[in-house]
Amino acid sequence: MDFAQHTIDLARRNVLDGGRPFATVIVQDGEILAESPNQVAQTNDPTAHAEILAIREACARLGTEHLTGATIYILALPCPMCLGALYYCSPAEVVFLTTREAYEPHYVDDRAYFELDTFYGEFAKPWYERRLPMRHAPEDSAVEVYRLWQERNGGERRVAGAPTAS
């Protein structure tokens, strides 16, 4: 099967059904483990991006948060939220099929606080310099939740079984 073409076809069907032009296909051992188009328009859920939905399905199916042996096909370079999720699930590879520069004449997302052209620069700023209004409201008891987790995790700070940097 041509997984890249399958990803394109999934995105095309989503557009014809009134959705947005994004799709993700997750492949492991030569078979599709999970797939999803972007469902934001259909669900009014701003987190219902194709990558997020497919990662959720694949992880549920495998019973793990790690996709270490998977190849993830995505229609275009991921947004920052999806990029974070892709890093977090640790796939073997991510294959993107087009770039923002190529599709920009046909699609743009420039909502408040989120213009893809400037977002990565915005993301790199300290929290107090970002355009998105944020404030730190320190609570000492917030750290206690993490201490409790560490205690219940046998004194370990890391999530058991999580792939670590080489």
Chimera marker file (.cmm) of the C-alpha trace (Angstrom):
<marker_set name="trace">
<marker id="1" x="0.000" y="0.000" z="0.000" r="1" g="1" b="0" radius="0.5"/>
<marker id="2" x="1.144" y="3.544" z="-0.729" r="1" g="1" b="0" radius="0.5"/>
<marker id="3" x="0.792" y="5.123" z="2.729" r="1" g="1" b="0" radius="0.5"/>
<marker id="4" x="1.610" y="8.621" z="1.459" r="1" g="1" b="0" radius="0.5"/>
<marker id="5" x="-1.165" y="8.455" z="-1.125" r="1" g="1" b="0" radius="0.5"/>
<marker id="6" x="-3.527" y="7.016" z="1.484" r="1" g="1" b="0" radius="0.5"/>
<marker id="7" x="-2.799" y="10.054" z="3.694" r="1" g="1" b="0" radius="0.5"/>
<marker id="8" x="-3.530" y="12.407" z="0.777" r="1" g="1" b="0" radius="0.5"/>
<marker id="9" x="-6.760" y="10.562" z="-0.038" r="1" g="1" b="0" radius="0.5"/>
<marker id="10" x="-7.886" y="10.746" z="3.604" r="1" g="1" b="0" radius="0.5"/>
<marker id="11" x="-7.285" y="14.515" z="3.655" r="1" g="1" b="0" radius="0.5"/>
<marker id="12" x="-9.082" y="14.963" z="0.322" r="1" g="1" b="0" radius="0.5"/>
<marker id="13" x="-12.145" y="13.050" z="1.573" r="1" g="1" b="0" radius="0.5"/>
<marker id="14" x="-12.152" y="15.223" z="4.689" r="1" g="1" b="0" radius="0.5"/>
<marker id="15" x="-12.214" y="18.404" z="2.596" r="1" g="1" b="0" radius="0.5"/>
<marker id="16" x="-15.073" y="17.015" z="0.483" r="1" g="1" b="0" radius="0.5"/>
<marker id="17" x="-16.942" y="16.254" z="3.735" r="1" g="1" b="0" radius="0.5"/>
<marker id="18" x="-16.515" y="19.857" z="4.964" r="1" g="1" b="0" radius="0.5"/>
<marker id="19" x="-13.366" y="19.352" z="7.042" r="1" g="1" b="0" radius="0.5"/>
<marker id="20" x="-9.913" y="20.868" z="6.875" r="1" g="1" b="0" radius="0.5"/>
<marker id="21" x="-7.082" y="19.675" z="4.598" r="1" g="1" b="0" radius="0.5"/>
<marker id="22" x="-5.022" y="17.588" z="7.021" r="1" g="1" b="0" radius="0.5"/>
<marker id="23" x="-4.671" y="13.851" z="7.697" r="1" g="1" b="0" radius="0.5"/>
<marker id="24" x="-2.409" y="11.414" z="9.526" r="1" g="1" b="0" radius="0.5"/>
<marker id="25" x="-1.708" y="7.723" z="8.983" r="1" g="1" b="0" radius="0.5"/>
<marker id="26" x="0.337" y="5.735" z="11.509" r="1" g="1" b="0" radius="0.5"/>
<marker id="27" x="2.045" y="2.616" z="10.184" r="1" g="1" b="0" radius="0.5"/>
<marker id="28" x="3.756" y="-0.156" z="12.098" r="1" g="1" b="0" radius="0.5"/>
<marker id="29" x="5.178" y="-3.366" z="10.635" r="1" g="1" b="0" radius="0.5"/>
<marker id="30" x="3.813" y="-2.464" z="7.189" r="1" g="1" b="0" radius="0.5"/>
<marker id="31" x="0.202" y="-2.087" z="8.352" r="1" g="1" b="0" radius="0.5"/>
<marker id="32" x="-1.959" y="0.878" z="9.268" r="1" g="1" b="0" radius="0.5"/>
<marker id="33" x="-2.197" y="1.082" z="13.032" r="1" g="1" b="0" radius="0.5"/>
<marker id="34" x="-4.364" y="4.219" z="13.117" r="1" g="1" b="0" radius="0.5"/>
<marker id="35" x="-5.499" y="7.034" z="10.855" r="1" g="1" b="0" radius="0.5"/>
<marker id="36" x="-7.489" y="10.218" z="11.122" r="1" g="1" b="0" radius="0.5"/>
<marker id="37" x="-8.335" y="13.374" z="9.249" r="1" g="1" b="0" radius="0.5"/>
<marker id="38" x="-8.424" y="16.718" z="11.028" r="1" g="1" b="0" radius="0.5"/>
<marker id="39" x="-11.773" y="16.927" z="12.875" r="1" g="1" b="0" radius="0.5"/>
<marker id="40" x="-11.650" y="20.493" z="14.245" r="1" g="1" b="0" radius="0.5"/>
<marker id="41" x="-14.420" y="21.851" z="11.981" r="1" g="1" b="0" radius="0.5"/>
<marker id="42" x="-16.668" y="18.845" z="12.581" r="1" g="1" b="0" radius="0.5"/>
<marker id="43" x="-16.286" y="18.746" z="16.374" r="1" g="1" b="0" radius="0.5"/>
<marker id="44" x="-15.543" y="22.372" z="17.323" r="1" g="1" b="0" radius="0.5"/>
<marker id="45" x="-12.587" y="20.947" z="19.254" r="1" g="1" b="0" radius="0.5"/>
<marker id="46" x="-9.394" y="22.933" z="18.581" r="1" g="1" b="0" radius="0.5"/>
<marker id="47" x="-7.286" y="19.933" z="19.659" r="1" g="1" b="0" radius="0.5"/>
<marker id="48" x="-8.898" y="17.540" z="17.160" r="1" g="1" b="0" radius="0.5"/>
<marker id="49" x="-5.963" y="17.734" z="14.755" r="1" g="1" b="0" radius="0.5"/>
<marker id="50" x="-5.286" y="14.670" z="12.631" r="1" g="1" b="0" radius="0.5"/>
<marker id="51" x="-1.982" y="13.906" z="14.370" r="1" g="1" b="0" radius="0.5"/>
<marker id="52" x="-3.499" y="14.097" z="17.853" r="1" g="1" b="0" radius="0.5"/>
<marker id="53" x="-6.483" y="11.897" z="16.988" r="1" g="1" b="0" radius="0.5"/>
<marker id="54" x="-4.382" y="9.262" z="15.207" r="1" g="1" b="0" radius="0.5"/>
<marker id="55" x="-1.798" y="9.190" z="18.015" r="1" g="1" b="0" radius="0.5"/>
<marker id="56" x="-4.584" y="8.705" z="20.574" r="1" g="1" b="0" radius="0.5"/>
<marker id="57" x="-6.044" y="5.820" z="18.559" r="1" g="1" b="0" radius="0.5"/>
<marker id="58" x="-2.688" y="4.134" z="17.987" r="1" g="1" b="0" radius="0.5"/>
<marker id="59" x="-1.625" y="4.411" z="21.628" r="1" g="1" b="0" radius="0.5"/>
<marker id="60" x="-4.981" y="3.078" z="22.848" r="1" g="1" b="0" radius="0.5"/>
<marker id="61" x="-4.732" y="0.184" z="20.419" r="1" g="1" b="0" radius="0.5"/>
<marker id="62" x="-1.194" y="-0.682" z="21.552" r="1" g="1" b="0" radius="0.5"/>
<marker id="63" x="-1.828" y="0.019" z="25.234" r="1" g="1" b="0" radius="0.5"/>
<marker id="64" x="1.151" y="2.377" z="25.500" r="1" g="1" b="0" radius="0.5"/>
<marker id="65" x="2.009" y="6.041" z="25.084" r="1" g="1" b="0" radius="0.5"/>
<marker id="66" x="5.090" y="5.116" z="23.024" r="1" g="1" b="0" radius="0.5"/>
<marker id="67" x="5.039" y="4.624" z="19.252" r="1" g="1" b="0" radius="0.5"/>
<marker id="68" x="8.741" y="3.799" z="18.998" r="1" g="1" b="0" radius="0.5"/>
<marker id="69" x="8.428" y="1.431" z="16.027" r="1" g="1" b="0" radius="0.5"/>
<marker id="70" x="5.937" y="3.474" z="14.015" r="1" g="1" b="0" radius="0.5"/>
<marker id="71" x="6.193" y="5.667" z="10.952" r="1" g="1" b="0" radius="0.5"/>
<marker id="72" x="3.750" y="8.562" z="11.017" r="1" g="1" b="0" radius="0.5"/>
<marker id="73" x="2.630" y="10.076" z="7.710" r="1" g="1" b="0" radius="0.5"/>
<marker id="74" x="1.233" y="13.610" z="7.901" r="1" g="1" b="0" radius="0.5"/>
<marker id="75" x="-0.003" y="15.794" z="5.078" r="1" g="1" b="0" radius="0.5"/>
<marker id="76" x="2.062" y="18.857" z="6.029" r="1" g="1" b="0" radius="0.5"/>
<marker id="77" x="4.611" y="20.003" z="8.568" r="1" g="1" b="0" radius="0.5"/>
<marker id="78" x="2.898" y="19.861" z="11.970" r="1" g="1" b="0" radius="0.5"/>
<marker id="79" x="1.665" y="22.768" z="14.051" r="1" g="1" b="0" radius="0.5"/>
<marker id="80" x="3.433" y="23.255" z="17.399" r="1" g="1" b="0" radius="0.5"/>
<marker id="81" x="0.807" y="21.269" z="19.341" r="1" g="1" b="0" radius="0.5"/>
<marker id="82" x="1.113" y="18.313" z="17.009" r="1" g="1" b="0" radius="0.5"/>
<marker id="83" x="4.893" y="18.590" z="16.867" r="1" g="1" b="0" radius="0.5"/>
<marker id="84" x="4.938" y="18.306" z="20.652" r="1" g="1" b="0" radius="0.5"/>
<marker id="85" x="2.705" y="15.225" z="20.530" r="1" g="1" b="0" radius="0.5"/>
<marker id="86" x="4.918" y="13.668" z="17.844" r="1" g="1" b="0" radius="0.5"/>
<marker id="87" x="8.019" y="14.220" z="19.952" r="1" g="1" b="0" radius="0.5"/>
<marker id="88" x="6.241" y="12.883" z="23.029" r="1" g="1" b="0" radius="0.5"/>
<marker id="89" x="5.156" y="9.565" z="21.459" r="1" g="1" b="0" radius="0.5"/>
<marker id="90" x="8.670" y="8.902" z="20.046" r="1" g="1" b="0" radius="0.5"/>
<marker id="91" x="7.925" y="7.363" z="16.628" r="1" g="1" b="0" radius="0.5"/>
<marker id="92" x="10.693" y="5.887" z="14.508" r="1" g="1" b="0" radius="0.5"/>
<marker id="93" x="10.001" y="8.472" z="11.783" r="1" g="1" b="0" radius="0.5"/>
<marker id="94" x="7.614" y="11.232" z="10.705" r="1" g="1" b="0" radius="0.5"/>
<marker id="95" x="7.031" y="11.686" z="6.978" r="1" g="1" b="0" radius="0.5"/>
<marker id="96" x="5.440" y="14.972" z="5.849" r="1" g="1" b="0" radius="0.5"/>
<marker id="97" x="4.109" y="15.287" z="2.308" r="1" g="1" b="0" radius="0.5"/>
<marker id="98" x="4.063" y="19.042" z="1.725" r="1" g="1" b="0" radius="0.5"/>
<marker id="99" x="5.283" y="22.266" z="3.292" r="1" g="1" b="0" radius="0.5"/>
<marker id="100" x="3.538" y="25.405" z="4.496" r="1" g="1" b="0" radius="0.5"/>
<marker id="101" x="5.251" y="27.377" z="1.748" r="1" g="1" b="0" radius="0.5"/>
<marker id="102" x="3.741" y="25.061" z="-0.887" r="1" g="1" b="0" radius="0.5"/>
<marker id="103" x="0.178" y="25.166" z="0.461" r="1" g="1" b="0" radius="0.5"/>
<marker id="104" x="0.103" y="28.791" z="1.688" r="1" g="1" b="0" radius="0.5"/>
<marker id="105" x="-1.416" y="30.142" z="-1.572" r="1" g="1" b="0" radius="0.5"/>
<marker id="106" x="-4.417" y="27.899" z="-0.831" r="1" g="1" b="0" radius="0.5"/>
<marker id="107" x="-4.754" y="27.748" z="2.973" r="1" g="1" b="0" radius="0.5"/>
<marker id="108" x="-3.689" y="29.961" z="5.859" r="1" g="1" b="0" radius="0.5"/>
<marker id="109" x="-4.318" y="29.879" z="9.607" r="1" g="1" b="0" radius="0.5"/>
<marker id="110" x="-3.629" y="33.270" z="11.157" r="1" g="1" b="0" radius="0.5"/>
<marker id="111" x="-5.888" y="33.450" z="14.196" r="1" g="1" b="0" radius="0.5"/>
<marker id="112" x="-5.128" y="35.545" z="17.272" r="1" g="1" b="0" radius="0.5"/>
<marker id="113" x="-1.850" y="34.499" z="18.928" r="1" g="1" b="0" radius="0.5"/>
<marker id="114" x="-1.268" y="31.845" z="16.270" r="1" g="1" b="0" radius="0.5"/>
<marker id="115" x="0.299" y="32.765" z="12.969" r="1" g="1" b="0" radius="0.5"/>
<marker id="116" x="2.396" y="29.840" z="11.798" r="1" g="1" b="0" radius="0.5"/>
<marker id="117" x="4.982" y="32.173" z="10.249" r="1" g="1" b="0" radius="0.5"/>
<marker id="118" x="5.785" y="33.697" z="13.644" r="1" g="1" b="0" radius="0.5"/>
<marker id="119" x="4.641" y="31.102" z="16.151" r="1" g="1" b="0" radius="0.5"/>
<marker id="120" x="7.931" y="29.279" z="16.619" r="1" g="1" b="0" radius="0.5"/>
<marker id="121" x="9.644" y="32.575" z="17.485" r="1" g="1" b="0" radius="0.5"/>
<marker id="122" x="6.797" y="33.359" z="19.871" r="1" g="1" b="0" radius="0.5"/>
<marker id="123" x="7.085" y="29.888" z="21.416" r="1" g="1" b="0" radius="0.5"/>
<marker id="124" x="10.807" y="30.390" z="22.095" r="1" g="1" b="0" radius="0.5"/>
<marker id="125" x="10.220" y="33.533" z="24.166" r="1" g="1" b="0" radius="0.5"/>
<marker id="126" x="10.016" y="33.373" z="27.966" r="1" g="1" b="0" radius="0.5"/>
<marker id="127" x="6.383" y="32.997" z="29.075" r="1" g="1" b="0" radius="0.5"/>
<marker id="128" x="6.198" y="36.615" z="30.273" r="1" g="1" b="0" radius="0.5"/>
<marker id="129" x="7.153" y="37.992" z="26.826" r="1" g="1" b="0" radius="0.5"/>
<marker id="130" x="4.626" y="36.009" z="24.763" r="1" g="1" b="0" radius="0.5"/>
<marker id="131" x="1.647" y="37.663" z="23.093" r="1" g="1" b="0" radius="0.5"/>
<marker id="132" x="-0.726" y="35.208" z="24.775" r="1" g="1" b="0" radius="0.5"/>
<marker id="133" x="-1.468" y="36.777" z="28.159" r="1" g="1" b="0" radius="0.5"/>
<marker id="134" x="-0.048" y="34.530" z="30.876" r="1" g="1" b="0" radius="0.5"/>
<marker id="135" x="0.596" y="35.053" z="34.566" r="1" g="1" b="0" radius="0.5"/>
<marker id="136" x="2.325" y="32.953" z="37.181" r="1" g="1" b="0" radius="0.5"/>
<marker id="137" x="0.263" y="32.425" z="40.324" r="1" g="1" b="0" radius="0.5"/>
<marker id="138" x="2.685" y="30.445" z="42.517" r="1" g="1" b="0" radius="0.5"/>
<marker id="139" x="1.232" y="27.904" z="44.926" r="1" g="1" b="0" radius="0.5"/>
<marker id="140" x="3.634" y="25.856" z="47.068" r="1" g="1" b="0" radius="0.5"/>
<marker id="141" x="1.091" y="23.054" z="47.283" r="1" g="1" b="0" radius="0.5"/>
<marker id="142" x="1.248" y="22.617" z="43.492" r="1" g="1" b="0" radius="0.5"/>
<marker id="143" x="4.705" y="21.043" z="43.857" r="1" g="1" b="0" radius="0.5"/>
<marker id="144" x="3.280" y="18.632" z="46.442" r="1" g="1" b="0" radius="0.5"/>
<marker id="145" x="1.342" y="16.904" z="43.655" r="1" g="1" b="0" radius="0.5"/>
<marker id="146" x="4.661" y="16.066" z="41.986" r="1" g="1" b="0" radius="0.5"/>
<marker id="147" x="6.183" y="14.889" z="45.248" r="1" g="1" b="0" radius="0.5"/>
<marker id="148" x="3.183" y="12.613" z="45.728" r="1" g="1" b="0" radius="0.5"/>
<marker id="149" x="3.634" y="11.238" z="42.216" r="1" g="1" b="0" radius="0.5"/>
<marker id="150" x="7.329" y="10.552" z="42.843" r="1" g="1" b="0" radius="0.5"/>
<marker id="151" x="6.511" y="8.864" z="46.138" r="1" g="1" b="0" radius="0.5"/>
<marker id="152" x="3.866" y="6.656" z="44.504" r="1" g="1" b="0" radius="0.5"/>
<marker id="153" x="6.344" y="5.916" z="41.694" r="1" g="1" b="0" radius="0.5"/>
<marker id="154" x="8.833" y="4.245" z="44.051" r="1" g="1" b="0" radius="0.5"/>
<marker id="155" x="10.945" y="7.375" z="44.363" r="1" g="1" b="0" radius="0.5"/>
<marker id="156" x="11.529" y="7.576" z="40.607" r="1" g="1" b="0" radius="0.5"/>
<marker id="157" x="11.111" y="10.897" z="38.819" r="1" g="1" b="0" radius="0.5"/>
<marker id="158" x="10.803" y="9.434" z="35.322" r="1" g="1" b="0" radius="0.5"/>
<marker id="159" x="7.866" y="7.652" z="33.731" r="1" g="1" b="0" radius="0.5"/>
<marker id="160" x="8.661" y="3.940" z="33.659" r="1" g="1" b="0" radius="0.5"/>
<marker id="161" x="9.336" y="2.603" z="30.176" r="1" g="1" b="0" radius="0.5"/>
<marker id="162" x="9.545" y="5.990" z="28.491" r="1" g="1" b="0" radius="0.5"/>
<marker id="163" x="12.163" y="6.177" z="25.736" r="1" g="1" b="0" radius="0.5"/>
<marker id="164" x="14.973" y="8.530" z="26.719" r="1" g="1" b="0" radius="0.5"/>
<marker id="165" x="17.401" y="10.576" z="24.647" r="1" g="1" b="0" radius="0.5"/>
<marker id="166" x="20.416" y="8.645" z="23.436" r="1" g="1" b="0" radius="0.5"/>
<link id1="1" id2="2" r="1" g="1" b="0" radius="0.2"/>
<link id1="2" id2="3" r="1" g="1" b="0" radius="0.2"/>
<link id1="3" id2="4" r="1" g="1" b="0" radius="0.2"/>
<link id1="4" id2="5" r="1" g="1" b="0" radius="0.2"/>
<link id1="5" id2="6" r="1" g="1" b="0" radius="0.2"/>
<link id1="6" id2="7" r="1" g="1" b="0" radius="0.2"/>
<link id1="7" id2="8" r="1" g="1" b="0" radius="0.2"/>
<link id1="8" id2="9" r="1" g="1" b="0" radius="0.2"/>
<link id1="9" id2="10" r="1" g="1" b="0" radius="0.2"/>
<link id1="10" id2="11" r="1" g="1" b="0" radius="0.2"/>
<link id1="11" id2="12" r="1" g="1" b="0" radius="0.2"/>
<link id1="12" id2="13" r="1" g="1" b="0" radius="0.2"/>
<link id1="13" id2="14" r="1" g="1" b="0" radius="0.2"/>
<link id1="14" id2="15" r="1" g="1" b="0" radius="0.2"/>
<link id1="15" id2="16" r="1" g="1" b="0" radius="0.2"/>
<link id1="16" id2="17" r="1" g="1" b="0" radius="0.2"/>
<link id1="17" id2="18" r="1" g="1" b="0" radius="0.2"/>
<link id1="18" id2="19" r="1" g="1" b="0" radius="0.2"/>
<link id1="19" id2="20" r="1" g="1" b="0" radius="0.2"/>
<link id1="20" id2="21" r="1" g="1" b="0" radius="0.2"/>
<link id1="21" id2="22" r="1" g="1" b="0" radius="0.2"/>
<link id1="22" id2="23" r="1" g="1" b="0" radius="0.2"/>
<link id1="23" id2="24" r="1" g="1" b="0" radius="0.2"/>
<link id1="24" id2="25" r="1" g="1" b="0" radius="0.2"/>
<link id1="25" id2="26" r="1" g="1" b="0" radius="0.2"/>
<link id1="26" id2="27" r="1" g="1" b="0" radius="0.2"/>
<link id1="27" id2="28" r="1" g="1" b="0" radius="0.2"/>
<link id1="28" id2="29" r="1" g="1" b="0" radius="0.2"/>
<link id1="29" id2="30" r="1" g="1" b="0" radius="0.2"/>
<link id1="30" id2="31" r="1" g="1" b="0" radius="0.2"/>
<link id1="31" id2="32" r="1" g="1" b="0" radius="0.2"/>
<link id1="32" id2="33" r="1" g="1" b="0" radius="0.2"/>
<link id1="33" id2="34" r="1" g="1" b="0" radius="0.2"/>
<link id1="34" id2="35" r="1" g="1" b="0" radius="0.2"/>
<link id1="35" id2="36" r="1" g="1" b="0" radius="0.2"/>
<link id1="36" id2="37" r="1" g="1" b="0" radius="0.2"/>
<link id1="37" id2="38" r="1" g="1" b="0" radius="0.2"/>
<link id1="38" id2="39" r="1" g="1" b="0" radius="0.2"/>
<link id1="39" id2="40" r="1" g="1" b="0" radius="0.2"/>
<link id1="40" id2="41" r="1" g="1" b="0" radius="0.2"/>
<link id1="41" id2="42" r="1" g="1" b="0" radius="0.2"/>
<link id1="42" id2="43" r="1" g="1" b="0" radius="0.2"/>
<link id1="43" id2="44" r="1" g="1" b="0" radius="0.2"/>
<link id1="44" id2="45" r="1" g="1" b="0" radius="0.2"/>
<link id1="45" id2="46" r="1" g="1" b="0" radius="0.2"/>
<link id1="46" id2="47" r="1" g="1" b="0" radius="0.2"/>
<link id1="47" id2="48" r="1" g="1" b="0" radius="0.2"/>
<link id1="48" id2="49" r="1" g="1" b="0" radius="0.2"/>
<link id1="49" id2="50" r="1" g="1" b="0" radius="0.2"/>
<link id1="50" id2="51" r="1" g="1" b="0" radius="0.2"/>
<link id1="51" id2="52" r="1" g="1" b="0" radius="0.2"/>
<link id1="52" id2="53" r="1" g="1" b="0" radius="0.2"/>
<link id1="53" id2="54" r="1" g="1" b="0" radius="0.2"/>
<link id1="54" id2="55" r="1" g="1" b="0" radius="0.2"/>
<link id1="55" id2="56" r="1" g="1" b="0" radius="0.2"/>
<link id1="56" id2="57" r="1" g="1" b="0" radius="0.2"/>
<link id1="57" id2="58" r="1" g="1" b="0" radius="0.2"/>
<link id1="58" id2="59" r="1" g="1" b="0" radius="0.2"/>
<link id1="59" id2="60" r="1" g="1" b="0" radius="0.2"/>
<link id1="60" id2="61" r="1" g="1" b="0" radius="0.2"/>
<link id1="61" id2="62" r="1" g="1" b="0" radius="0.2"/>
<link id1="62" id2="63" r="1" g="1" b="0" radius="0.2"/>
<link id1="63" id2="64" r="1" g="1" b="0" radius="0.2"/>
<link id1="64" id2="65" r="1" g="1" b="0" radius="0.2"/>
<link id1="65" id2="66" r="1" g="1" b="0" radius="0.2"/>
<link id1="66" id2="67" r="1" g="1" b="0" radius="0.2"/>
<link id1="67" id2="68" r="1" g="1" b="0" radius="0.2"/>
<link id1="68" id2="69" r="1" g="1" b="0" radius="0.2"/>
<link id1="69" id2="70" r="1" g="1" b="0" radius="0.2"/>
<link id1="70" id2="71" r="1" g="1" b="0" radius="0.2"/>
<link id1="71" id2="72" r="1" g="1" b="0" radius="0.2"/>
<link id1="72" id2="73" r="1" g="1" b="0" radius="0.2"/>
<link id1="73" id2="74" r="1" g="1" b="0" radius="0.2"/>
<link id1="74" id2="75" r="1" g="1" b="0" radius="0.2"/>
<link id1="75" id2="76" r="1" g="1" b="0" radius="0.2"/>
<link id1="76" id2="77" r="1" g="1" b="0" radius="0.2"/>
<link id1="77" id2="78" r="1" g="1" b="0" radius="0.2"/>
<link id1="78" id2="79" r="1" g="1" b="0" radius="0.2"/>
<link id1="79" id2="80" r="1" g="1" b="0" radius="0.2"/>
<link id1="80" id2="81" r="1" g="1" b="0" radius="0.2"/>
<link id1="81" id2="82" r="1" g="1" b="0" radius="0.2"/>
<link id1="82" id2="83" r="1" g="1" b="0" radius="0.2"/>
<link id1="83" id2="84" r="1" g="1" b="0" radius="0.2"/>
<link id1="84" id2="85" r="1" g="1" b="0" radius="0.2"/>
<link id1="85" id2="86" r="1" g="1" b="0" radius="0.2"/>
<link id1="86" id2="87" r="1" g="1" b="0" radius="0.2"/>
<link id1="87" id2="88" r="1" g="1" b="0" radius="0.2"/>
<link id1="88" id2="89" r="1" g="1" b="0" radius="0.2"/>
<link id1="89" id2="90" r="1" g="1" b="0" radius="0.2"/>
<link id1="90" id2="91" r="1" g="1" b="0" radius="0.2"/>
<link id1="91" id2="92" r="1" g="1" b="0" radius="0.2"/>
<link id1="92" id2="93" r="1" g="1" b="0" radius="0.2"/>
<link id1="93" id2="94" r="1" g="1" b="0" radius="0.2"/>
<link id1="94" id2="95" r="1" g="1" b="0" radius="0.2"/>
<link id1="95" id2="96" r="1" g="1" b="0" radius="0.2"/>
<link id1="96" id2="97" r="1" g="1" b="0" radius="0.2"/>
<link id1="97" id2="98" r="1" g="1" b="0" radius="0.2"/>
<link id1="98" id2="99" r="1" g="1" b="0" radius="0.2"/>
<link id1="99" id2="100" r="1" g="1" b="0" radius="0.2"/>
<link id1="100" id2="101" r="1" g="1" b="0" radius="0.2"/>
<link id1="101" id2="102" r="1" g="1" b="0" radius="0.2"/>
<link id1="102" id2="103" r="1" g="1" b="0" radius="0.2"/>
<link id1="103" id2="104" r="1" g="1" b="0" radius="0.2"/>
<link id1="104" id2="105" r="1" g="1" b="0" radius="0.2"/>
<link id1="105" id2="106" r="1" g="1" b="0" radius="0.2"/>
<link id1="106" id2="107" r="1" g="1" b="0" radius="0.2"/>
<link id1="107" id2="108" r="1" g="1" b="0" radius="0.2"/>
<link id1="108" id2="109" r="1" g="1" b="0" radius="0.2"/>
<link id1="109" id2="110" r="1" g="1" b="0" radius="0.2"/>
<link id1="110" id2="111" r="1" g="1" b="0" radius="0.2"/>
<link id1="111" id2="112" r="1" g="1" b="0" radius="0.2"/>
<link id1="112" id2="113" r="1" g="1" b="0" radius="0.2"/>
<link id1="113" id2="114" r="1" g="1" b="0" radius="0.2"/>
<link id1="114" id2="115" r="1" g="1" b="0" radius="0.2"/>
<link id1="115" id2="116" r="1" g="1" b="0" radius="0.2"/>
<link id1="116" id2="117" r="1" g="1" b="0" radius="0.2"/>
<link id1="117" id2="118" r="1" g="1" b="0" radius="0.2"/>
<link id1="118" id2="119" r="1" g="1" b="0" radius="0.2"/>
<link id1="119" id2="120" r="1" g="1" b="0" radius="0.2"/>
<link id1="120" id2="121" r="1" g="1" b="0" radius="0.2"/>
<link id1="121" id2="122" r="1" g="1" b="0" radius="0.2"/>
<link id1="122" id2="123" r="1" g="1" b="0" radius="0.2"/>
<link id1="123" id2="124" r="1" g="1" b="0" radius="0.2"/>
<link id1="124" id2="125" r="1" g="1" b="0" radius="0.2"/>
<link id1="125" id2="126" r="1" g="1" b="0" radius="0.2"/>
<link id1="126" id2="127" r="1" g="1" b="0" radius="0.2"/>
<link id1="127" id2="128" r="1" g="1" b="0" radius="0.2"/>
<link id1="128" id2="129" r="1" g="1" b="0" radius="0.2"/>
<link id1="129" id2="130" r="1" g="1" b="0" radius="0.2"/>
<link id1="130" id2="131" r="1" g="1" b="0" radius="0.2"/>
<link id1="131" id2="132" r="1" g="1" b="0" radius="0.2"/>
<link id1="132" id2="133" r="1" g="1" b="0" radius="0.2"/>
<link id1="133" id2="134" r="1" g="1" b="0" radius="0.2"/>
<link id1="134" id2="135" r="1" g="1" b="0" radius="0.2"/>
<link id1="135" id2="136" r="1" g="1" b="0" radius="0.2"/>
<link id1="136" id2="137" r="1" g="1" b="0" radius="0.2"/>
<link id1="137" id2="138" r="1" g="1" b="0" radius="0.2"/>
<link id1="138" id2="139" r="1" g="1" b="0" radius="0.2"/>
<link id1="139" id2="140" r="1" g="1" b="0" radius="0.2"/>
<link id1="140" id2="141" r="1" g="1" b="0" radius="0.2"/>
<link id1="141" id2="142" r="1" g="1" b="0" radius="0.2"/>
<link id1="142" id2="143" r="1" g="1" b="0" radius="0.2"/>
<link id1="143" id2="144" r="1" g="1" b="0" radius="0.2"/>
<link id1="144" id2="145" r="1" g="1" b="0" radius="0.2"/>
<link id1="145" id2="146" r="1" g="1" b="0" radius="0.2"/>
<link id1="146" id2="147" r="1" g="1" b="0" radius="0.2"/>
<link id1="147" id2="148" r="1" g="1" b="0" radius="0.2"/>
<link id1="148" id2="149" r="1" g="1" b="0" radius="0.2"/>
<link id1="149" id2="150" r="1" g="1" b="0" radius="0.2"/>
<link id1="150" id2="151" r="1" g="1" b="0" radius="0.2"/>
<link id1="151" id2="152" r="1" g="1" b="0" radius="0.2"/>
<link id1="152" id2="153" r="1" g="1" b="0" radius="0.2"/>
<link id1="153" id2="154" r="1" g="1" b="0" radius="0.2"/>
<link id1="154" id2="155" r="1" g="1" b="0" radius="0.2"/>
<link id1="155" id2="156" r="1" g="1" b="0" radius="0.2"/>
<link id1="156" id2="157" r="1" g="1" b="0" radius="0.2"/>
<link id1="157" id2="158" r="1" g="1" b="0" radius="0.2"/>
<link id1="158" id2="159" r="1" g="1" b="0" radius="0.2"/>
<link id1="159" id2="160" r="1" g="1" b="0" radius="0.2"/>
<link id1="160" id2="161" r="1" g="1" b="0" radius="0.2"/>
<link id1="161" id2="162" r="1" g="1" b="0" radius="0.2"/>
<link id1="162" id2="163" r="1" g="1" b="0" radius="0.2"/>
<link id1="163" id2="164" r="1" g="1" b="0" radius="0.2"/>
<link id1="164" id2="165" r="1" g="1" b="0" radius="0.2"/>
<link id1="165" id2="166" r="1" g="1" b="0" radius="0.2"/>
</marker_set>
